[in-house]
Amino acid sequence: MNTQTLLTFTAFAALAIMSPGPSILLTLRNGASFGVRSVMWSALGNICGVFCLSVAAILGLGVLLKSSALLFGAVKIVGALYLFYIGLRQLFGASTVLVSEADDKESSIAPQPKKLYREAFLTAATNPKAILFFTALFPQFVNAHSSLLPQFLILTGIFMAVSYTTHMSYALIASRARNLLQKPSFSKWVSRVVGTAFIGFGTMLLTLRRQAV
């Protein structure tokens, strides 16, 4: 795998992870309500859930990547349409606050680490955004003519590292900027930026070519 492929994958992964979704909202809630330390456990649960999704995806990659170019192109189009859909929904959908006052007023006593881990794991493992990422976008960065296991370990490792770092960063922001996260105007601004980025990356995805030997 060349450097350009890895950098492009990292950019796609960062965008997918940073955009508001079930896992990010859970992190913001836990960070605002219980502090950064609580998110250490929920972030661990998140990346474990992500790992399970990536394993499920890699099991089907061999068949997909060795199939016809037509099928592979169809998967790429589905991935791009998914990015366009998310982008347009962010741009034109109704904005909601990232952290509600109810979340902010919850007890400051954090749940047990086991509960935090389990909640985040289930959220990540059933997150439609993550499922679509690994089924529609993940295959675009894998070389069908090279060993899948090393590529799987590298790409999944990058995704997990970016995911954990992002969640801890969001937790730090949430713990120090509760009032800002409760403002609808801030949420609307975030939605517009994220929506534009998704549409841009959807366009980029359409230009990617299937990796050759």
C-alpha positions in Angstrom: 0.0 0.0 0.0 1.4 3.4 -1.0 1.6 6.5 1.1 -1.1 8.3 -1.0 -3.6 5.5 -0.4 -2.9 5.5 3.4 -3.3 9.3 3.6 -6.5 9.2 1.6 -7.9 6.5 3.7 -7.0 8.4 6.9 -8.8 11.5 5.6 -11.9 9.5 4.8 -11.8 7.7 8.2 -11.3 11.0 10.0 -14.3 12.6 8.3 -16.5 9.5 9.0 -15.5 9.5 12.7 -15.6 13.2 13.4 -19.1 13.7 11.9 -22.0 13.7 14.4 -23.4 10.3 14.9 -24.5 7.9 17.7 -21.0 7.2 18.9 -19.9 10.9 18.9 -23.1 12.0 20.6 -22.5 9.4 23.3 -19.0 10.6 23.8 -20.1 14.2 24.1 -22.7 13.3 26.6 -20.3 11.2 28.7 -17.6 13.9 28.5 -20.0 16.7 29.5 -21.7 14.7 32.3 -18.9 12.5 33.7 -15.6 14.0 32.5 -12.8 12.8 30.3 -11.8 9.8 32.3 -15.1 8.1 31.7 -14.7 8.4 27.9 -11.4 6.4 28.2 -13.6 3.3 28.7 -16.4 4.2 26.3 -13.8 5.0 23.6 -12.2 1.6 24.2 -15.6 0.0 23.8 -16.1 2.0 20.6 -12.9 0.8 18.9 -13.6 -2.8 19.9 -17.0 -2.5 18.2 -15.3 -1.0 15.2 -12.8 -3.8 15.1 -15.7 -6.4 15.0 -17.2 -4.5 12.1 -13.9 -4.4 10.2 -13.5 -8.2 10.7 -16.9 -8.8 9.3 -16.1 -6.6 6.3 -12.7 -8.2 5.6 -14.4 -11.7 5.5 -16.3 -10.6 2.4 -13.6 -8.5 0.8 -11.9 -11.4 -1.0 -15.1 -12.3 -2.9 -15.9 -8.7 -3.7 -12.4 -7.6 -4.8 -11.9 -10.6 -7.1 -15.4 -10.2 -8.7 -16.2 -8.2 -11.8 -15.1 -4.6 -12.1 -18.8 -3.8 -12.6 -19.7 -5.0 -9.1 -16.8 -3.2 -7.6 -17.8 0.0 -9.4 -21.4 -0.4 -8.1 -20.1 -0.6 -4.5 -18.1 2.6 -5.1 -21.2 4.4 -6.4 -23.2 3.2 -3.3 -20.5 4.6 -1.1 -20.5 7.9 -2.8 -24.3 8.1 -2.7 -24.1 7.4 1.0 -21.7 10.3 1.5 -23.9 12.6 -0.6 -27.0 11.6 1.4 -25.3 12.3 4.7 -23.9 15.6 3.4 -27.2 16.8 2.2 -29.0 15.7 5.4 -26.4 17.7 7.4 -26.8 20.8 5.1 -30.6 20.9 4.9 -31.8 18.8 7.9 -33.0 20.2 11.2 -30.1 20.9 13.5 -30.2 19.7 17.1 -27.9 20.7 20.0 -25.0 18.4 20.5 -25.4 18.2 24.3 -28.8 18.9 25.9 -29.3 20.6 29.2 -30.7 17.3 30.5 -27.4 15.6 29.7 -25.5 18.5 31.4 -27.5 18.2 34.6 -27.1 14.4 35.0 -25.3 13.1 38.0 -21.5 13.8 38.0 -20.9 10.3 39.3 -19.7 8.2 36.3 -21.2 4.7 35.7 -18.9 1.7 36.2 -16.3 1.3 33.5 -17.9 -2.0 32.4 -21.2 -0.3 31.7 -19.5 2.6 29.8 -17.5 0.0 27.7 -20.6 -2.1 27.0 -22.8 0.9 26.0 -20.2 2.2 23.6 -19.4 -1.2 22.1 -23.0 -1.8 21.3 -23.4 1.7 19.9 -20.4 1.3 17.6 -21.2 -2.3 16.5 -24.8 -1.3 15.4 -23.9 2.2 14.0 -25.3 2.4 10.5 -22.6 4.9 9.6 -19.8 2.6 10.6 -21.4 -0.4 8.9 -21.7 1.5 5.6 -18.1 2.7 5.9 -16.7 -0.8 6.1 -18.9 -2.3 3.5 -19.0 0.4 0.9 -15.8 2.5 1.5 -13.3 0.1 3.0 -13.0 -2.1 -0.1 -11.9 0.9 -2.2 -8.5 1.0 -0.4 -7.6 -2.7 -0.5 -5.4 -4.2 -3.3 -7.1 -7.4 -4.5 -3.8 -8.8 -5.7 -2.0 -8.5 -2.4 -2.4 -10.3 0.9 -5.5 -9.1 2.6 -4.4 -9.6 6.2 -1.5 -7.0 6.3 -3.8 -4.5 4.6 -6.6 -5.3 7.0 -4.3 -4.8 10.0 -2.9 -1.5 8.7 -6.2 0.1 7.7 -8.1 -1.1 10.7 -5.3 0.0 13.0 -5.4 3.5 11.4 -9.1 3.7 11.8 -9.0 2.6 15.4 -6.2 5.0 16.3 -8.0 7.9 14.7 -11.3 6.9 16.3 -9.8 6.7 19.8 -8.0 10.0 19.5 -11.1 11.7 18.1 -13.3 10.5 20.9 -10.9 11.6 23.6 -10.6 15.0 21.9 -14.4 15.4 21.8 -14.6 14.4 25.4 -12.1 17.1 26.3 -14.1 19.6 24.4 -17.4 18.5 25.9 -16.0 18.7 29.4 -14.8 22.3 28.9 -17.4 23.7 26.6 -20.8 22.6 27.8 -22.5 25.9 27.2 -21.2 26.2 23.6 -22.4 22.6 22.8 -25.9 23.5 24.0 -26.2 26.4 21.5 -28.3 25.6 18.4 -26.4 28.1 16.4 -23.1 26.3 17.0 -24.7 22.9 16.1 -26.0 24.4 12.9 -22.6 25.7 12.0 -21.0 22.3 12.6 -23.7 20.6 10.5 -23.0 22.9 7.5 -19.2 22.3 7.7 -19.7 18.5 8.0 -22.3 18.4 5.2 -20.0 20.2 2.8 -17.1 17.9 3.7 -19.2 14.8 3.1 -20.3 16.0 -0.3 -16.7 16.8 -1.2 -15.4 13.4 -0.1 -18.3 11.7 -2.0 -17.1 13.4 -5.2 -13.5 12.3 -4.4 -14.6 8.7 -3.9 -16.1 8.6 -7.4 -12.6 9.5 -8.8 -10.8 6.7 -7.1 -9.7 3.8 -9.2 -9.6 0.2 -8.3 -6.2 -0.7 -7.1 -4.1 -2.8 -9.4 -1.0 -4.9 -9.0 
